[in-house]
Amino acid sequence: MSHQLSEMLDVWWEGRDQTEWVLGTVYRTEGSAYRKAGAMMLIDGHGRQQGLLSGGCLEADIVRNARKAMVTDKVVMLEYDGNDEDDVFFKLGVGCGGKVYIMLQPLSAENDLGLGDLRSALKDRQTGYFRQKIGAGEARFDRDPRVLPGQQTAIIKPDEFGDDWLVTPIRPEPHILIVGGGMDARPVVNIAREMGWQVSLADPRPANARADHFPNVSAIVRDIASLGTYADQHRVDAVVLMAHSVSIDGDALRALDGLGSSSIRHVSALGPRHRFANVLDHAGLKEHELPFPVSSPAGLDIGGQLPESIALSILSGIHRVLYKETTLHIAKVAE
């Protein structure tokens, strides 16, 4: 089962002509809820699901109702109330205590609800807004470069006719570039891919970053001088400098500092603070002049020593920057 939207859409795309499909969407919540408005799930005619609309407690009932939407070819509206003793949500003993409102929209060859356009945009790493008419089988995706980094909150907007639409901001999953293909890079790649992130690897050394050791990466880049262009063309969000070589990390930093690195929102540098000073010296750069913030040492201090713990620390730090800190910044700007 896939959870990231792009992977969910890939599964649907491959099987769209083989069976029926329903798009399930959380369009409103009240109180505590595992998923918020804009969360999506795809269910096929065999009862298989891609994604989650709760912590797993409601999915069986959602799938059952999805069958009803397929048979009738009509939108099914669901409400789960964690405070209602007669509600299935309450009887499951979930304990969240909130309300979750879900819409199940049937898909067809004639009406794919704009998911084909949405999938194409994610493949191109483009942003936009997915608009769904609440209670109806209408939806579309509009590309829009103005979607802010970290913007995830879906809102309900009425149109000129008084109909409510759920408007969900869409951004592609994070793309991280790891500089250094040693053994300690493997858990970083594996954990990032488990989260559904896109990962690229860069290392000029033939013995490092071998394809058989990193089968899950999107690309292996050997030319460090081209990293700025690569990051721009492939919309890299964050970079990890972990080549265990001051010269390679420095060359990479210099390449990313040049034109073409505007998409990068964060850089993590493995090692102590004084080592990063050496990297800057090799690159001939000043930290305050860099176009992106740098975390050195990399990651959050969780007390780990083994490669897997260090990988978790690094990715946690990146996750905080790409999601939490950016979201807080958006909220402050909106005040």
C-alpha positions in Angstrom: 0.0 0.0 0.0 1.3 3.4 -0.9 0.7 6.6 1.2 2.4 9.4 -0.8 0.0 10.9 -3.3 2.3 10.5 -6.3 2.8 6.7 -5.6 -1.0 6.3 -5.0 -1.7 7.9 -8.4 0.9 5.7 -10.1 -0.9 2.6 -8.9 -4.3 4.0 -10.0 -2.8 5.0 -13.4 -1.5 1.5 -14.1 -4.8 -0.2 -13.2 -7.3 2.5 -14.2 -8.8 0.5 -17.1 -8.8 -2.9 -15.2 -11.4 -2.2 -12.5 -13.5 0.4 -10.9 -12.0 3.1 -8.7 -13.2 5.5 -6.0 -11.4 8.6 -4.7 -11.9 9.1 -1.0 -11.2 12.5 0.5 -11.4 14.0 4.0 -13.1 17.3 3.4 -13.7 18.4 6.9 -12.8 17.5 10.5 -13.9 18.7 13.9 -11.8 18.1 17.0 -9.0 15.5 17.0 -8.5 13.5 13.8 -5.6 11.4 12.5 -5.8 12.9 9.0 -6.9 16.4 8.2 -8.9 18.0 5.3 -7.4 17.2 2.0 -6.2 13.7 2.8 -6.9 11.3 0.0 -7.2 7.6 -0.6 -7.9 5.5 -3.7 -9.9 2.2 -3.5 -10.2 -0.2 -6.4 -12.9 -2.7 -7.3 -11.1 -5.5 -5.5 -11.2 -3.6 -2.2 -7.6 -2.7 -2.3 -6.7 0.7 -1.0 -3.9 3.2 -1.5 -3.4 5.7 1.2 -5.1 6.3 4.6 -7.9 8.5 5.7 -7.5 7.6 9.4 -5.0 5.6 11.5 -6.3 2.4 9.9 -9.4 2.2 12.1 -12.0 3.4 9.6 -10.6 2.0 6.4 -12.6 -1.2 6.4 -15.9 0.7 6.6 -14.7 3.3 4.0 -13.9 0.4 1.6 -17.3 -1.1 2.2 -19.0 2.2 1.3 -16.7 2.7 -1.7 -18.3 -0.4 -3.2 -21.6 1.4 -2.9 -20.3 4.4 -4.7 -19.0 2.1 -7.5 -22.3 0.2 -7.9 -24.5 3.3 -7.9 -21.9 5.6 -9.7 -22.9 8.3 -7.2 -20.9 10.2 -4.6 -21.2 8.8 -1.1 -20.9 11.1 1.9 -19.7 9.7 5.2 -19.5 11.1 8.7 -17.7 9.5 11.6 -18.3 10.8 15.1 -16.0 9.8 17.9 -18.4 11.1 20.6 -21.5 9.4 19.3 -22.0 6.1 21.1 -24.0 4.8 18.1 -21.3 5.6 15.6 -18.9 3.0 14.2 -16.1 5.4 15.0 -17.0 5.4 18.7 -17.7 1.6 18.9 -14.2 0.9 17.6 -12.8 2.5 20.7 -10.5 4.8 18.8 -10.5 7.5 21.5 -9.8 10.5 19.2 -13.2 12.0 20.1 -13.4 14.1 16.9 -15.6 14.1 13.8 -14.3 13.2 10.3 -16.3 14.0 7.1 -15.4 11.9 4.1 -16.5 12.1 0.4 -16.3 9.1 -1.9 -16.2 10.1 -5.6 -16.4 7.4 -8.3 -13.8 7.6 -11.1 -14.4 6.6 -14.7 -12.7 6.8 -18.1 -14.9 9.8 -18.9 -14.3 11.5 -15.6 -11.0 11.0 -13.8 -11.7 14.0 -11.5 -8.5 15.6 -12.8 -6.3 13.0 -11.3 -4.5 12.4 -14.6 -3.5 16.1 -14.7 -2.5 16.0 -11.1 -0.3 13.0 -11.7 1.4 14.7 -14.6 2.1 17.8 -12.6 3.7 15.7 -9.8 5.8 13.9 -12.4 7.0 17.4 -13.5 7.4 18.4 -9.9 4.9 21.2 -10.4 2.6 22.7 -7.7 -1.0 23.7 -7.9 -4.5 23.3 -6.4 -6.8 20.3 -6.5 -10.4 21.5 -6.4 -13.3 19.1 -5.5 -16.9 20.0 -5.5 -18.3 18.7 -2.2 -21.1 16.3 -2.6 -20.6 16.0 -6.4 -18.6 14.1 -8.9 -16.7 17.1 -10.1 -13.0 17.9 -9.6 -10.0 19.4 -11.4 -6.4 20.2 -10.9 -5.0 23.7 -11.7 -1.2 24.2 -11.9 -0.1 27.2 -9.9 3.6 28.0 -9.0 2.4 30.3 -6.2 1.8 27.4 -3.8 4.1 28.1 -0.9 6.7 25.5 0.4 5.1 23.7 3.3 1.6 24.9 2.5 -0.6 21.9 3.2 -3.9 23.1 4.7 -7.0 22.4 2.5 -9.9 24.9 2.8 -13.5 25.0 1.7 -14.4 27.8 -0.6 -17.9 28.6 -2.0 -18.2 29.5 -5.7 -20.4 32.1 -7.3 -23.3 29.7 -7.3 -23.0 29.0 -3.6 -21.5 25.5 -4.1 -18.7 24.5 -1.7 -15.4 23.3 -3.1 -12.5 21.7 -1.2 -9.3 23.4 -2.3 -6.2 21.4 -1.5 -2.7 22.8 -2.2 -0.5 20.3 -3.9 3.3 20.0 -3.8 5.4 17.1 -5.0 7.1 15.0 -2.3 10.5 16.3 -1.1 13.5 15.6 -3.2 16.8 15.3 -1.3 20.3 15.1 -2.8 22.9 13.2 -0.8 26.5 14.0 -1.5 28.6 10.9 -0.7 27.8 7.3 -1.4 29.4 5.6 1.5 27.9 2.9 3.7 26.4 5.4 6.1 24.4 6.9 3.2 22.4 3.7 2.7 20.1 4.1 5.7 19.5 7.7 4.8 18.4 6.6 1.4 16.3 3.7 2.7 14.5 5.7 5.3 13.8 8.6 2.9 12.4 6.3 0.3 10.2 4.6 3.0 8.7 8.1 3.6 8.1 8.3 -0.2 10.7 11.0 -0.7 12.7 11.2 -4.0 16.4 10.7 -3.5 19.4 11.5 -5.7 23.0 10.6 -5.0 26.2 12.3 -5.9 29.8 11.0 -5.6 32.7 11.2 -8.1 34.5 8.2 -6.7 33.9 5.0 -8.7 34.0 2.8 -5.6 31.2 4.8 -4.0 27.6 5.3 -4.8 27.4 2.0 -6.6 24.0 1.3 -8.3 23.8 -2.2 -6.7 24.1 -0.6 -3.2 21.6 2.1 -3.9 18.8 0.6 -6.1 16.2 3.1 -4.8 17.7 6.4 -5.9 16.4 8.4 -8.8 19.9 9.2 -10.2 23.6 8.9 -9.4 25.5 12.0 -10.3 29.3 11.7 -10.9 30.0 15.3 -12.0 30.0 17.4 -8.8 30.5 20.6 -10.7 27.0 20.1 -12.4 25.1 19.8 -9.1 23.8 23.4 -9.2 22.2 22.7 -12.6 21.0 19.3 -11.5 19.4 20.7 -8.4 17.6 23.4 -10.3 16.4 21.1 -13.1 15.1 18.4 -10.8 13.9 20.7 -8.1 16.0 19.5 -5.2 14.6 20.7 -1.8 17.4 19.7 0.6 21.0 18.5 0.4 23.1 16.4 2.7 26.9 16.8 2.6 28.3 13.4 3.8 31.1 12.5 1.5 33.6 12.2 4.3 35.9 14.4 2.1 36.3 18.1 2.7 37.2 18.6 -0.9 34.1 16.8 -2.3 31.8 18.5 0.1 33.4 21.8 -0.6 33.1 21.3 -4.4 29.5 20.3 -4.0 28.7 23.4 -1.9 30.4 25.7 -4.4 28.4 24.2 -7.2 25.1 24.5 -5.3 26.0 28.1 -4.4 26.1 29.1 -8.0 23.2 29.8 -10.4 20.6 27.1 -10.5 20.3 26.3 -6.8 17.3 28.4 -6.0 15.0 25.4 -5.2 17.2 24.3 -2.2 15.7 25.2 1.1 18.1 23.5 3.4 21.6 21.9 3.6 22.8 19.5 6.2 26.5 19.1 6.8 27.7 15.9 8.5 30.5 16.3 11.1 31.5 18.9 13.8 31.2 22.6 13.3 34.9 23.1 12.7 34.8 20.6 9.8 32.2 22.7 8.0 34.4 25.7 8.4 37.1 23.7 6.5 34.5 22.9 3.8 33.6 26.6 3.5 37.3 27.5 3.2 37.8 24.9 0.4 34.8 26.2 -1.4 36.0 29.8 -1.0 32.6 30.8 0.5 31.2 32.6 3.5 28.3 31.0 5.3 26.3 34.2 5.7 26.4 34.7 1.9 25.0 31.2 1.1 21.5 31.3 -0.6 20.2 28.6 1.8 20.4 27.8 5.5 22.9 25.2 6.7 22.6 22.8 9.6 26.1 21.9 11.0 26.3 19.5 12.6 23.5 17.8 10.6 20.2 16.7 12.1 18.6 16.8 15.4 20.4 15.7 18.6 18.7 12.4 19.5 21.8 10.8 21.0 22.4 8.3 18.2 25.7 6.8 17.2 25.0 4.1 14.7 24.4 4.9 11.0 20.6 4.2 11.2 20.3 6.6 14.2 22.3 9.2 12.5 20.2 8.8 9.3 17.1 9.3 11.4 18.5 12.4 13.0 19.5 13.9 9.6 16.1 13.2 8.0 14.2 14.5 11.1 16.1 17.7 10.9 15.2 18.1 7.2 11.6 17.1 7.8 11.3 19.8 10.5 12.7 22.5 8.1 10.6 21.4 5.1 7.3 21.0 7.0 7.1 22.5 10.5 9.4 25.5 10.3 8.2 26.5 6.8 4.5 26.1 7.9 5.2 28.3 11.0 6.8 30.9 8.7 3.7 30.9 6.5 1.5 31.4 9.5 3.5 34.4 10.7 3.5 36.0 7.2 -0.3 35.6 7.1 -0.9 37.3 10.4 
